[in-house]
Amino acid sequence: MGAGGEPPFLTSCCTLFMMGLLFLLGRIRDLLATLTGHTFDSTKKGYAPVKDQGDDFYRRRLYKRMVDCWNRPICSAPDAWIDVLERTDIEGSSGLHQDELELTGTSRRCLNLGSYNYLGFAASDVYCTPRVIETLDEYGVSSCSTRGAGGTTAVHVALEEMLTGFLGVDAVLTFGMGFATNSATIPALVGKGCLILSDALNHVSIVAGSKVSGAKVKVFRHNDARHLESILRNSIAEGQPRTGRAWRKIMIIVEGIYSMEGELCALREIVAVKKKYRVLLYLDEAHSIGALGRTGRGVCEHTGVDPREVDIMMGTFTKSFGSCGGYIGGSKELVGYLKRHCPAHLYATAMAPAATQQVLSALKLLLGHDGTDRGQRKVAQLHENANYFRARLIDQGLDVLGDFDSPIMPIMMYHAGKIPAFSRGCYDQHLAMVVVGFPATALLLTRARVCISASHCREDLDYALEVGAGDGGQACTAQPSPNSLQRGLAGERHLLAGIPVIQRVTSACLMVHKKPAPAPLPTHTRKMPAPVISIPRTTSPNKAKAMQLHHSASPDAIKHTSDQTQEFKRTVADAVADVNGKHVLSPAHPAAPATPNRRRANGAKRAIGPEFRTAVHTITA
């Protein structure tokens, strides 16, 4: 990384040049197509176009070149391992004439590093699943009604009562959709004449709700309590625009864990500002509830903040609880007001009873109502897995955003051209990972995002980290052995042979493109070997802590990994000497001076400002 937390200068130049060249060539091709009588506009004559011209150009000339990297369908529960349905390859170099990739009828067993299944409840559970099936038999698939009309069941009432005690609030109201919990609740709480102070990296659901509300929105730098206080103090002094009147209501909105950064909210500092100026605080715990804290009670427990100091507690059931929907927790006055004014409660269908029972059963498991400590062991396992994986990534020199105990780990790639190479390479190596680029992130902040689950075992994590069986000369095309693949298909947690992509693209300074070996897997349909890419290496300030965790976790594995790495580098060097200049060498980016991990992340985000606030985990067409 460069100075000030920005991407490496050379990488930035290459990315901008590549995107500019693609844009120019795309415009030239559109011009040539127009001259030959071809049109891309299917709008009826006299009607306004439905599609935006800029979005349509991006979809045709950029997105379709790598459309296979997203929207991959699965045919199994999102457990530690998933079955991914295989699709046809992109036709031609751009996929211009291919609107949809067709299914081939086969599937591939992949290690799941992309789902939000933090506590492992999304798959079959010996405690939760039988109760869900029983509720499905009793109440049916859906209540087909709003909560106020006829959609409230005994299961909904029991969930809200138990969630009230779990969160430490006075009352809770549940909703059928997590996104709508934010986008419909915020406009119900604030409106014209009100002020919203929003973190620069808040989720798009918060951004949507803030826009609809009609309130004045001011953005403060990510996790910067001083900047928040400065904006708040000036806003109170100046009052409303033009009139200068006092604000009717001021509300600060933050998240517990930021989904695209993996960073925890600086809640103690923000609560101090909130109490000093006596404004409202809205906390989105979509990713932190169940995943943070010793008992899974979220970022308040993790930071030692009293939940009653947060005015509006929001969360979702789509991550840690393996279900759908969301909730708002707070005072009885707040919940009563939302029951009368929030459209997501008044007009939307209630949560399905079976989905509600899934959350209720998972909550009982966390509270130990099953008579065991299995729920608490799930939370502890999630923290252990997340810290182990993060420590190993940092030890490898990768630029990893986020904090320890967070199950979300963005690995910065910076160069947008690495998105298809990395995604396809991971898929060829049976790794299901999420890659994120423009417009979901800033152009120079391309990343791969890892989501860790309590259902992962150490062998699963080591498969994605360590060098397995195989030699460096076959690093580009190494495949799992047939025996290990059969074990994966059987759902067992054994280390698959072959060199994983994450280790392969970061462990050597020189990488060699080799011809592919014969593919032993009948489901391997890609015609070309996985491209080799390089991710910028950095020296992490958290290396001491990472190494401490690493040594405490697996001291024998460290020496084994180090020996394998040295052997791998020697093999690569021999391979380079033998190719006689016939193959392409890709030198890795030089290491940058060590800078604090948090400062690197915040510096990069400050460089782009509030434009980065709407981060989502897929690029939509």
QUIRACOR-V868474 format. One record per backbone hydrogen bond with DSSP energy under -0.5 kcal/mol. CO is the residue of the C=O (numbers start at 0). NH is the residue of the N-H. If there is no record, write none. Layout:
co;nh
CO;NH
CO;NH
This chain:
co;nh
1;4
2;5
5;1
7;11
8;12
9;13
10;14
11;15
12;16
13;17
14;18
15;19
16;20
17;21
18;22
19;23
20;24
21;25
22;26
23;27
24;28
25;29
26;30
27;31
28;32
29;33
30;34
31;35
32;37
33;36
39;41
43;46
51;55
52;56
53;57
54;58
55;59
56;60
57;61
57;62
58;63
61;64
62;65
65;68
66;69
70;72
72;84
76;78
79;111
80;78
81;83
81;109
82;74
82;84
83;107
85;103
85;104
89;91
90;94
94;97
96;98
101;87
105;85
107;83
107;109
109;81
110;112
110;431
112;450
115;117
116;119
117;453
119;122
124;128
124;129
126;130
127;131
128;132
129;133
130;134
131;135
132;136
133;137
134;138
135;139
144;349
145;149
145;150
146;151
150;152
152;156
153;157
154;158
155;159
156;160
157;161
158;162
159;163
160;164
161;165
162;166
163;167
163;168
170;329
172;327
174;325
176;180
177;181
178;181
178;182
179;183
180;184
181;185
183;187
184;188
185;188
185;189
190;193
192;247
192;248
193;215
194;250
195;197
195;217
196;252
197;219
198;201
202;205
202;206
203;207
204;208
205;209
206;210
207;211
208;212
209;213
210;213
215;195
217;197
219;199
220;223
222;224
223;227
224;228
225;229
226;230
227;231
228;232
229;233
230;234
231;235
232;236
233;237
234;238
239;243
240;242
244;239
248;194
249;279
250;196
251;281
252;198
253;283
255;264
256;258
257;260
257;261
261;402
262;257
264;266
265;269
266;270
267;271
268;272
269;273
270;274
271;275
272;276
273;277
273;278
279;251
280;282
280;311
281;253
281;283
282;284
282;313
283;255
284;288
287;290
287;291
291;297
292;295
295;289
297;301
298;302
299;303
299;304
305;308
306;309
308;310
311;282
311;313
312;328
313;284
314;326
316;322
318;321
324;316
325;174
326;314
327;172
328;312
329;169
329;170
330;334
331;335
332;336
333;337
334;338
335;339
336;339
336;340
337;341
340;342
341;344
341;345
342;346
342;347
344;146
344;147
347;146
351;355
352;356
353;357
354;358
355;359
356;360
357;361
358;362
359;363
360;364
361;365
362;366
363;367
363;368
364;367
364;374
367;370
372;376
373;377
374;378
375;379
376;380
377;381
378;382
379;383
380;384
381;385
382;386
383;387
384;388
385;389
386;390
387;391
388;392
389;393
390;394
391;395
392;397
393;396
396;537
397;399
398;400
398;411
402;405
406;451
408;449
409;400
409;411
410;447
412;414
413;415
413;445
414;417
415;418
416;420
417;421
418;422
419;423
420;424
421;425
422;426
423;427
424;428
425;430
426;429
429;110
430;432
431;112
433;448
435;446
436;439
436;440
441;444
445;412
445;413
446;435
447;410
448;433
449;408
452;455
456;460
457;461
458;462
459;463
461;464
461;465
465;467
465;499
468;497
470;473
471;474
473;476
473;477
475;529
480;484
481;485
482;486
483;487
484;488
485;489
486;491
487;490
491;493
497;467
497;499
499;503
500;504
502;505
502;506
504;534
508;587
510;585
511;513
520;523
522;524
535;398
536;591
537;539
538;594
539;542
541;545
542;546
543;547
544;548
545;549
546;550
547;551
548;552
549;553
553;557
554;558
555;559
556;560
557;561
558;562
559;563
560;564
561;565
562;566
563;567
564;568
565;569
566;570
567;571
568;572
569;573
570;574
571;575
572;576
573;577
574;578
575;579
578;581
583;512
584;586
588;536
591;538
594;540
595;599
596;600
597;601
598;602
599;603
600;604
601;605
602;606
603;607
604;607
604;608
607;610
608;611
609;612
612;614
617;619
